[in-house]
Amino acid sequence: MWEDDNEGFVACFLIKKDGSKTGQGRRGYLEEGAWDAIHVIEVGPDEDGTAHYCLTSTVMLSLTTDNESSGTFSLSGSIRRQMNMDLSVADGHLCNMGRMIEEMESKLRNSLDQPSRQINTVSCE
């Protein structure tokens, strides 16, 4: 976490999910797999009990298989999305940031499960 120039602050949260055969999340023929997420939240100064939050999330996904029936292949990619919200600070900044990160991770996961779905994005201002 660090202070920004506008009397607010910025926080960064990193999440790593291991799906490899040596990890706890092994499924099917997955040889190696990882979900690495970087969430950066800019929090504006709180005015009248409300603060502006701008979340920028980047997820990097990588998968590798090596099996007779599925063959051998590697797949990797990344996606970045932003979300803005004005929220009451009554529950605290940490609760608000946690809810936003959970919502964004859920949207990103769903977009990978259903590629035809789009996530609305907005820029931080």
N, C-alpha and C positions, 0 to 999 in steps of 0.2 A: 504494500500500500504506500501511496505517496500523495502529497498535497499537490493540487494544480494551481494555476495562476488566478483562477476565478473564485477563490475561497471555498472550493469544494475539494474533493479528493478522487483518486483513482485506485481501484483494487484489481488485482489479477488472481484468477483461480485456475489451477492446472489440474486436469483429471486424466488419468491413464487407466485404461481397461485392457487387461491382457487376455486374449482369447486363444493363445497358443496351446499346443498339446501339453506343455509344462505348466500352464496356468490353470486356474480353477474353472475357466469358462470354455473348455474344449467341447466342440460340437462337430459331429459328422467327420468329414475328411480334412478338416482344417489343420494344417501343419503349423502355421504361424499366423497370428492375427493381432491387431492392436487398434484401439480407438483412443486417440490422443486429442484432448480438447483444451483449448486456451480461451478463457473468458476474461475479457477486460471490461470493467464497468466504470464509467465516468459518473460521478455523483455531484450534481450542482449544489450550491448552498441551499439550506433549507429555509423556505419563506412561508410564513403562515402555517407551519406544521406539515408542509409538503416539499418534497425534493424531486428534482428531475434526474432520472437514471437513463443512461445510454449504454446498452450492452452490445459489445462486438464479440462474436464467437467464431472461432475457427476450429474445425474438426478435421483431423487427418486420419484416414482409415487405410489400413493395409491388410491384405489377405494373401496367403500362399497355401496351395495344396500340392500334394505329391502322393497320388493314389492311382492304382491301376484302372479303376472304374471311372474316376472323374478326370484323370489326366493330371498333368503338372501345369500350373499357371500361377502368376502373381498379378495382383490387382492392387492399385493404390490410388489415392486421390485426396483432395481436400475441398472443403466448402466453407464459405464465410458468410455470416448473416448478422444483421443489426436489428435491435429492438429498442424503442424509446418508451418510457413510461413516467408519468408523474404520480408518485405514491405518497401516502401519508407516512410520516416518520414515527407514528405512535408505536408501531411494533418494532422499530429499530431498523437501521440500515442493513444489518446482517441478514435479518429475516427477509427483507425486500429483495436483496441481492440473491439470496438463496432460491427464492421462489422464481425469480426471473431466469436464473441459470437452469433450474429444473424444467421450466417451461420450454426454454430454447433447446435443451438437450432432447426433450421429448419430440419437439417439432422436427429437429434434424434427424432423429432416429426414424420417425414416421416417414419423412421424405425419402429416406433410403429404402424403406420397406415398400413404399408406393411412389415410384419415380414420377408419376404423372401429377402429383400434388405439388403446388408451389407454396413457398413461404413468402409472405409479404415482408418487404424490407424497407427501411427508412434510414436516412443518414442522420448522424448526430449533429445537432445544431445548438 
